[in-house]
């Protein structure tokens, strides 16, 4: 794990202790019972989708995009169910 990815994960965990951030995160799509994939703001989408495929059991996955310098610091993208094969 790169230093920036470690910092992003640490920052996300720290911010989840803040009730206002948790409210924002829930509104933006975060669900604690879903698989999470951390992504860096300028990371190629293909790399993120590869991790989504590795991480997911077929259900929805929340991609948490680290965006340092923005007001909230993170964006959330839900990647829905994959169609049955």
ZIMOSUL-V905681 format. One record per backbone hydrogen bond with DSSP energy under -0.5 kcal/mol. CO is the residue of the C=O (numbers start at 0). NH is the residue of the N-H. E is the energy in kcal/mol with one decimal. If there is no record, write none. Layout:
co=CO nh=NH e=E
co=CO nh=NH e=E
This chain:
co=1 nh=5 e=-2.4
co=2 nh=6 e=-2.5
co=3 nh=7 e=-2.4
co=4 nh=8 e=-2.5
co=5 nh=9 e=-2.6
co=6 nh=10 e=-2.8
co=7 nh=11 e=-2.6
co=8 nh=12 e=-2.3
co=9 nh=13 e=-2.4
co=10 nh=14 e=-2.7
co=11 nh=15 e=-1.8
co=13 nh=16 e=-1.4
co=14 nh=17 e=-2.1
co=16 nh=18 e=-0.6
co=17 nh=21 e=-2.5
co=18 nh=22 e=-2.1
co=19 nh=23 e=-2.3
co=20 nh=24 e=-3.3
co=21 nh=25 e=-2.7
co=22 nh=26 e=-2.4
co=23 nh=27 e=-2.1
co=24 nh=28 e=-0.5
co=24 nh=29 e=-3.0
co=25 nh=28 e=-1.1
co=30 nh=33 e=-1.9
co=34 nh=61 e=-2.7
co=36 nh=63 e=-2.7
co=38 nh=65 e=-3.2
co=39 nh=42 e=-1.9
co=43 nh=46 e=-0.7
co=43 nh=47 e=-1.5
co=44 nh=48 e=-3.0
co=45 nh=49 e=-2.1
co=46 nh=50 e=-1.7
co=47 nh=51 e=-2.2
co=48 nh=52 e=-2.4
co=49 nh=53 e=-2.0
co=50 nh=54 e=-2.7
co=51 nh=55 e=-2.5
co=57 nh=81 e=-1.2
co=59 nh=34 e=-0.8
co=60 nh=62 e=-0.6
co=60 nh=78 e=-3.3
co=61 nh=36 e=-2.1
co=61 nh=63 e=-0.6
co=62 nh=64 e=-0.7
co=62 nh=76 e=-2.3
co=63 nh=38 e=-3.0
co=63 nh=65 e=-0.6
co=64 nh=74 e=-2.0
co=65 nh=40 e=-1.1
co=66 nh=69 e=-1.7
co=72 nh=66 e=-3.3
co=74 nh=64 e=-3.0
co=76 nh=62 e=-3.7
co=76 nh=78 e=-0.5
co=77 nh=79 e=-0.6
co=78 nh=60 e=-2.3
